[in-house]
Amino acid sequence: MLPMLVLGIPGSAMAAVIMGGLLIWGLQPGPLLFTERPDFVLGLIASMCSGNVIGVAVVLTCVPLFATILRVPFAILTPLIVVICIIGAYAPSSSMVDVWYMLAFGFIGYIFKRLDYPLAPMVLALVLGDLAETALRQSLIMSRGSVMIFFDRPIAGVVMVAAILFFMLPVITMVRRKLGWGAKNEPVHHVH
């Protein structure tokens, strides 16, 4: 949390989520946050301290309950979680479309988990998606619909190619593992 508040650089997935929330509220994490909004910073620090105290109390009193939940077989726990998720998706608007969205994004999340996509950049991308969409629209208007505006200038081209490569890296790594390329999966020759 400290690098995120002081420097504006998230140090973990949770810090990235909190930073995204701060940006949505119009608060820019960094050194100026302490001088411009000291009430918010002191409230955040106080809530973290009180949250730790309450968390210790809950953990100390509920450890037997948590241990009991861990003994429930996965075959029982998974359908229960899916049913609760379906109820949570259907309840706010009473629409089956929301349930289908939940199932589709759950499947996409499962694929990303299998491909070892990191959580922090994904959450930050979801939080900052509106700003990125606005910038994308402005860029496409400036270029009259041509996507080459993202590759024309050297810096923009390098950043776009790097972003595409980093996005595809888990897929490339998985293909390399399946094909047996790389130092980790080299065949072992046994001497008899």
N, C-alpha and C positions, 0 to 999 in steps of 0.2 A: 504493500500500500504506500510506503514512504516514497519510492521512486515515482509512482503515479501522481501523488499529490504534489511533490516538490518539483519534479522535472517534467511531468506530463508523459512519462514512459511507463506503460503497464508492465509489471514484473511477473504477472501470472494471469491465468484465465479469468479468475474472479476480479482482479484489478482491471482487466480489459472491459469486463461487463460494467463495472462501476464507472470507469472512465467514459464509456459510451453513454451511460445514463446522465453523467454530468454534462457531456456535450449536448445532449438532447435538451437539458434544462438551460442551456446557454452559459454554462460555467466552463471556463477553460482551465484545466488543471495545469499547475505550474507555480512559480514563485509569486506571481501577481495575485493568485487566488487568496493567499494569506492576507494581503493588504486590502484587496477589493471586497472580499466577503469573509471577514474574520468570524462573523456569527455562524456561517455555514461550516467553516473548518472546525471551530470549537464544538459545534453540535455533532459533527461527524466523529471527532475524536471521543467525545463523551459517549456517543452511541456504541462505538467499538468497545470502549472499556466496560460499559454496562452489559453489552452483549456477551463479552467474555465471562463476566461474573455469572450471568444467567445461564450461559452455556455449561459452565462447570457444574452448577447446581442441577441442571436437567440431566447431564450425563451421570453424575454421581447417584442420582435417585432412580434413573431409568435403565441402568446397565443390565439388570436381569431381563427386563422386557425386550431390550435390543438383542440380547443373546437368544431369547426365545424366538424372535422373528427370524434370526439367521438360521435356525434349525428347520424352518418351514421349507419343504422341498421346492425346487425351482419350477417343477411342473405344476404346482398349485399357485405359486406366487405370480408367475408370468400371466396367466389368464386373468387373475384378479387385477393386476396393474393395467392390462389392456382394457378391461371393462371400465375401470375408473377413468382412464383416459378418454374412452368413447363417451361416457357420461359427461365429462368435463368439456369435451368439444361440442356436444349436442346441446347442452343446457343453456348457454347464453342466448342463442338465436333460434333454437329449435329447428335447425337446418341440417339435413343430411350431407349437404355440400361441405360443411365444416368437418364432419367426420371423415369424409373422403380426403380432404386436405390433410387432416391429422394422420391418416394412414399413409398417404403418399409421402409426406415429410418424414414420418417415422421410418419408412423404407429407405428414403434418401439418407437419413441419419445413420441407419444400419450400414449402408454401403460405405459411407464416409468413415465410420468406425472401423470397418473391416480393412479399409485402405490406409488406416492410421493417419487421417487428416487431423492436425492439431485443433483443439477446441478454441483457443483464444483468438486466432485470426478469423475464424468462422463467426464467432459471436460479435467481434468488432465489425466485421463486414455487414452483419445483419443490422447492427445498431446504426452504422454510418451509411446504410444503403440509400436512404433518402437524399443525403447530400451528394453521394456519388451519382445517383440518377439525375439530379438536377445538373451537375457538372457535365454528365454525358450528353444530356439534351442540349445544353448550351454549346458544347463542342461540335455536335452534329449540325446545329443550326449555323454555326460559323463556317463549317466546311460544306454546307449545302448537302448534307447527307452522306458524305464520303467518310468511310472509316479510316482512310489513309492519313487523316489528321493525327492519329495516334502513333503513326510510324514515320511521318515525314521528317521531323526534327530528331537529331541524334539522341538527345536525352530522353525524349518521349518514346522513341523506338526501343532504346535499351531497357527502359523501365517496363514497357509492354511485353517485350520478349522474356525478360526475367520473370514477370508476373505469370505469364503463360507456362514457362518452364517449372516454376515453383508449384503452380496448380496441378501440373501433370506429373510431378515428381513421385507421389505415391503410386500412381498407376505404372509409371516406368519401373519403379522399384519392384512392384509386384510381378510384372512381366519378366524382369530379370531373374527373380527368384524362381518363377515357374520354369523358365528355360534353363536354369542352372548356371547362369553367368554370375560372375563376381567371386570374390575371395571366400565369402561365407559358405557358399554351396559348391565349392570345388570337389570333385570326386576324390575319395581317399583310396590310394592304391595300397593294398595289403601285400606284404612280402611273406611268402610261404616258405 
